[in-house]
């Protein structure tokens, strides 16, 4: 959001303070990572064609994603993946 604040911290610093002082494990993945892990148009087309749920997911991603010419960045999803890679179920 700014050179000093991540988007979620910037928009709700009180909640960020509670979270960072909660003692729970925290995983942050920067834009330098999430802007490179993109869903391409080819992948989105495959998702859309899967089934009804795929079509709904496609609609959500297409209307709400962080789009560029290379694809759509799914910032929060990348953080979830990193967390579970570090701590398998």
Backbone bond lengths (Angstrom), bond angles and torsions (degrees), N, CA, C in turn:
res aa  C-N    CA-C-N  psi(-1)  N-CA   C-N-CA  omega(-1)  CA-C   N-CA-C  phi
1 X - - - 1.452 - - 1.525 110.42 -
2 X 1.323 116.09 -46.75 1.461 121.54 174.50 1.521 107.30 -136.33
3 X 1.316 116.85 176.91 1.466 119.13 177.92 1.524 111.56 -69.55
4 X 1.329 117.74 -13.54 1.465 121.32 -177.72 1.529 114.23 -114.52
5 X 1.333 118.01 -9.08 1.464 118.30 -174.30 1.525 112.18 -142.05
6 X 1.315 115.49 130.27 1.453 123.33 172.76 1.533 107.26 -68.08
7 X 1.327 118.30 152.77 1.465 122.94 -172.42 1.526 113.03 -52.35
8 X 1.331 116.77 -52.85 1.469 119.61 -176.05 1.529 111.56 -64.57
9 X 1.325 116.94 -37.89 1.472 120.71 177.99 1.528 110.65 -67.59
10 X 1.317 116.03 -37.97 1.457 121.31 -179.72 1.533 111.00 -65.86
11 X 1.344 116.32 -42.79 1.459 119.53 -175.00 1.524 113.49 -80.16
12 X 1.353 117.13 -23.93 1.464 119.24 178.56 1.528 110.07 -145.61
13 X 1.333 116.76 73.26 1.467 119.88 -177.06 1.528 113.60 -62.29
14 X 1.339 117.45 -29.60 1.460 119.79 178.75 1.533 110.24 -65.08
15 X 1.321 116.74 -46.17 1.463 120.80 178.43 1.528 110.48 -63.98
16 X 1.332 117.21 -39.23 1.466 120.73 177.98 1.523 110.66 -61.44
17 X 1.317 116.86 -41.88 1.462 120.88 178.74 1.530 110.70 -61.85
18 X 1.313 116.97 -43.65 1.465 120.89 178.10 1.529 109.92 -61.49
19 X 1.325 116.13 -46.54 1.458 120.59 -177.97 1.531 111.36 -62.64
20 X 1.325 116.60 -49.75 1.474 119.77 -176.07 1.523 112.58 -66.99
21 X 1.309 117.50 -22.53 1.463 120.82 179.12 1.526 112.86 -101.97
22 X 1.331 117.39 10.47 1.463 121.36 -176.51 1.525 113.51 -80.25
23 X 1.307 117.44 -23.00 1.455 120.59 -177.17 1.523 114.07 88.89
24 X 1.336 118.19 -3.46 1.464 119.72 177.48 1.530 109.45 -78.18
25 X 1.342 117.35 153.95 1.468 119.10 177.33 1.535 109.87 -63.57
26 X 1.304 117.27 136.46 1.469 122.14 -177.74 1.519 109.29 -121.62
27 X 1.318 115.34 133.80 1.457 121.76 176.38 1.519 107.31 -122.11
28 X 1.321 116.46 124.16 1.465 120.56 174.40 1.522 107.94 -119.89
29 X 1.305 115.92 134.81 1.454 121.99 177.61 1.520 106.41 -121.61
30 X 1.314 116.43 120.48 1.462 121.33 -174.47 1.514 114.35 -75.33
31 X 1.310 114.46 164.69 1.463 120.62 177.12 1.517 112.16 -60.88
32 X 1.338 116.87 -24.49 1.469 119.45 177.40 1.524 111.05 -62.41
33 X 1.315 117.26 -23.29 1.463 122.40 176.45 1.526 110.42 -95.61
34 X 1.323 117.20 -52.61 1.465 120.34 -171.51 1.525 113.56 -67.90
35 X 1.305 117.80 -23.44 1.470 119.87 177.41 1.530 111.67 -79.54
36 X 1.343 116.87 -6.46 1.464 121.10 177.39 1.528 111.83 -103.03
37 X 1.320 117.82 -22.71 1.457 122.33 -179.70 1.522 107.88 -92.80
38 X 1.316 116.32 89.74 1.462 121.54 -169.18 1.520 112.62 -113.30
39 X 1.323 115.94 150.44 1.453 122.24 168.44 1.522 107.04 -90.60
40 X 1.319 116.85 119.37 1.458 121.04 -179.19 1.523 110.47 -80.32
41 X 1.325 116.27 167.52 1.469 120.46 176.39 1.525 110.29 -58.72
42 X 1.334 116.70 -38.19 1.470 120.50 179.24 1.532 110.86 -61.56
43 X 1.323 117.11 -44.69 1.454 121.27 179.13 1.527 110.86 -65.33
44 X 1.328 116.71 -43.05 1.469 120.06 179.19 1.524 111.95 -62.11
45 X 1.324 117.07 -38.04 1.466 120.93 177.77 1.525 110.06 -63.48
46 X 1.339 116.81 -41.73 1.468 120.25 178.17 1.525 111.07 -63.96
47 X 1.332 117.07 -41.54 1.466 120.97 177.89 1.529 109.70 -60.62
48 X 1.316 116.66 -45.77 1.474 121.66 -178.26 1.515 111.61 -59.50
49 X 1.325 117.02 -35.52 1.463 121.54 -174.57 1.532 113.63 -86.37
50 X 1.324 118.95 -5.14 1.468 121.52 -176.23 1.524 113.04 -61.70
51 X 1.293 116.46 -58.95 1.460 122.51 -176.99 1.524 107.19 -172.27
52 X 1.309 116.80 -168.55 1.469 119.92 -178.90 1.533 111.42 -61.40
53 X 1.331 117.05 -43.26 1.467 120.74 178.85 1.527 110.46 -62.82
54 X 1.325 116.92 -39.10 1.463 120.62 176.98 1.521 111.28 -62.18
55 X 1.326 115.92 -39.93 1.455 120.05 177.43 1.523 112.32 -63.89
56 X 1.345 115.34 -40.14 1.468 118.89 177.91 1.531 110.67 -67.18
57 X 1.339 117.00 -42.57 1.462 120.57 178.68 1.527 110.37 -62.16
58 X 1.311 116.61 -42.38 1.465 121.37 176.77 1.537 110.53 -57.07
59 X 1.318 116.90 -44.74 1.468 120.90 -179.63 1.523 111.56 -62.53
60 X 1.325 115.92 -42.62 1.470 120.08 179.64 1.524 110.31 -63.56
61 X 1.335 115.91 -49.92 1.469 120.06 -177.95 1.520 110.74 -63.33
62 X 1.314 117.00 -42.58 1.462 120.94 -177.32 1.523 112.72 -65.66
63 X 1.332 116.82 -31.65 1.459 118.81 -177.30 1.527 112.82 -93.62
64 X 1.323 117.50 -20.12 1.463 119.86 -172.16 1.518 114.47 -121.39
65 X 1.320 117.96 -3.87 1.457 120.44 -175.27 1.514 113.88 -78.08
66 X 1.308 115.67 164.75 1.468 123.62 176.07 1.522 106.49 -90.01
67 X 1.331 116.31 95.80 1.462 122.33 -170.54 1.529 112.67 -90.23
68 X 1.335 113.97 143.91 1.461 121.69 170.12 1.521 106.66 -141.24
69 X 1.323 117.01 179.33 1.463 120.13 178.61 1.529 111.39 -65.17
70 X 1.321 117.60 -27.12 1.457 121.56 -177.49 1.531 113.24 -83.45
71 X 1.330 117.72 -23.41 1.458 120.47 -179.22 1.514 111.60 157.17
72 X 1.338 115.18 -163.63 1.459 121.75 -177.72 1.528 108.85 -114.10
73 X 1.329 115.98 125.95 1.461 121.22 178.11 1.521 109.21 -84.90
74 X 1.307 115.97 134.68 1.461 122.26 178.61 1.525 107.20 -115.57
75 X 1.313 116.89 78.81 1.463 122.87 -170.15 1.527 113.68 -56.24
76 X 1.311 118.30 -54.77 1.466 121.16 -176.09 1.527 111.70 -64.87
77 X 1.324 116.50 -37.48 1.464 120.15 179.57 1.526 110.76 -62.31
78 X 1.311 117.70 -39.49 1.462 120.96 178.29 1.523 111.08 -60.71
79 X 1.306 117.43 -39.55 1.459 121.15 179.08 1.525 110.51 -64.83
80 X 1.314 116.99 -40.91 1.468 120.74 177.68 1.524 109.91 -62.58
81 X 1.338 117.89 -44.66 1.457 120.99 179.21 1.523 111.25 -60.14
82 X 1.319 117.11 -46.16 1.470 120.94 -179.59 1.511 110.11 -60.21
83 X 1.319 117.87 -42.63 1.458 121.27 -179.95 1.523 110.97 -58.89
84 X 1.329 116.55 -47.04 1.460 119.94 -176.62 1.527 112.62 -76.17
85 X 1.308 118.73 -23.55 1.465 120.50 172.98 1.522 109.24 -67.62
86 X 1.318 116.06 -39.62 1.474 121.09 179.62 1.521 111.34 -72.51
87 X 1.332 118.07 -33.21 1.466 122.76 -176.12 1.519 108.84 -131.59
88 X 1.329 117.67 82.27 1.476 119.80 -177.52 1.520 112.40 -56.94
89 X 1.333 115.31 148.34 1.469 121.25 178.82 1.513 111.74 -62.30
